[in-house]
Amino acid sequence: MARGDTDMSQIRQRGNSYQVTVYAGVDPVTGKRRYLTDSSTELAEAKRIRTAWMSMKCRAEMARRSERL
């Protein structure tokens, strides 16, 4: 597995809610890592949020790769 293919996301329980964190890449200006975060009181909803963000991330990466061709 290539370095960029690793899953850098997590769902963790924080009190009565679940926090979703997904790695969103490196900020081109500052060079710092960016993360998307959200929370839900239901685990199923937190999983849907994570899946949606991962899907968006994959589509964006595919678009960037196709622009290079």
C-alpha positions as CSV (number, residue, x, y, z in Angstrom):
1,M,0.0,0.0,0.0
2,A,1.4,3.4,-1.0
3,R,1.8,6.0,1.7
4,G,-1.0,8.2,0.3
5,D,-3.4,5.3,0.4
6,T,-3.5,4.9,4.2
7,D,-6.8,5.6,5.9
8,M,-6.3,8.6,8.2
9,S,-9.7,8.8,9.7
10,Q,-11.3,7.9,13.0
11,I,-14.5,7.8,15.0
12,R,-14.1,8.1,18.7
13,Q,-16.6,8.3,21.5
14,R,-16.5,11.6,23.4
15,G,-19.0,11.6,26.2
16,N,-22.5,11.0,24.7
17,S,-21.4,11.7,21.1
18,Y,-19.1,10.3,18.5
19,Q,-16.4,12.5,17.0
20,V,-15.5,11.9,13.3
21,T,-12.1,13.0,12.0
22,V,-10.9,12.6,8.4
23,Y,-7.5,13.7,7.1
24,A,-8.1,16.3,4.3
25,G,-4.5,16.7,3.0
26,V,-1.9,19.4,3.4
27,D,-2.7,23.1,3.2
28,P,-0.8,24.4,0.2
29,V,-0.1,27.8,1.9
30,T,1.0,26.8,5.4
31,G,2.1,23.2,4.7
32,K,0.2,22.0,7.7
33,R,-2.1,18.9,7.8
34,R,-5.8,19.7,7.5
35,Y,-8.6,17.6,9.1
36,L,-12.4,17.6,8.7
37,T,-14.2,17.1,12.0
38,D,-17.9,16.6,13.0
39,S,-19.8,14.8,15.6
40,S,-23.1,12.9,16.1
41,T,-24.9,11.4,19.0
42,E,-25.5,8.2,16.9
43,L,-22.8,5.8,15.8
44,A,-24.6,5.0,12.5
45,E,-24.7,8.7,11.6
46,A,-21.0,9.2,12.5
47,K,-20.2,6.3,10.1
48,R,-22.3,7.9,7.3
49,I,-20.4,11.2,7.8
50,R,-17.0,9.4,7.6
51,T,-18.0,7.4,4.5
52,A,-19.3,10.6,2.8
53,W,-16.1,12.5,3.5
54,M,-13.9,9.6,2.4
55,S,-15.9,9.3,-0.8
56,M,-15.5,13.1,-1.5
57,K,-11.7,12.7,-0.7
58,C,-11.4,9.9,-3.2
59,R,-13.3,11.7,-6.0
60,A,-11.1,14.8,-5.4
61,E,-7.9,12.7,-5.6
62,M,-9.1,11.0,-8.8
63,A,-9.9,14.4,-10.4
64,R,-6.4,15.6,-9.5
65,R,-4.8,12.5,-10.9
66,S,-6.7,12.8,-14.2
67,E,-5.7,16.5,-14.6
68,R,-2.0,15.4,-14.5
69,L,-2.6,13.1,-17.6
